[in-house]
């Protein structure tokens, strides 16, 4: 079991996807994102295996939830700087977690 103190260390924030690109070097089909988390956190890059359900053009300007306090992770030639959150089905297809309403980038999830 996770303690409350451990959970509080996970920094989940709202961000807006600014840019989406194909990630042909990924082992499984994925996109690369550039995400704005507001002035305190700034712009971060990451990737996500969500090509089954989402088109690139539908993701730009969409708000998402991501963990922003993981260490950077090298994925091939790409450096991931955060983890976009989603619900993952049995076949590996993910549904992004997102706020219901447009809100300020960088707001914490609690």
Buried (B, 14 or more C-beta within 10 A) or exposed (E): EEEEEEEEEEBBBBBBBBBBEEBEEBEEEBBBBBBBBBEEBEEBBBBBBBBEEBEBEEBBEBBBBBBBEBEEEEBEEBEBBBBBBBEEEEEEBBEBBBEEEEEEBBBEBE
